[in-house]
């Protein structure tokens, strides 16, 4: 799954913007009054950003872990066979 190239262009599209009547709103990140039409600051965040957006990274990590575990299992099996051969 690819993430969307979403740029928060103004305060009203930011996750931290809280509308207050017709005069604008507040930025809960900075705790200051703002206007919805103002250009978004560097702290702006997508309104619906979630942990699922980096799902590809999780899949890659899971795959890397599976490969590492598989290699460790093969090494452990080889050691077990060598130990059994020495004992016999």
Beta strands, then each sheet from edge to edge (+ up, - down):
strand 1: 17-19
strand 2: 25-27
strand 3: 32-34
sheet 1: 1+ 2- 3+
end
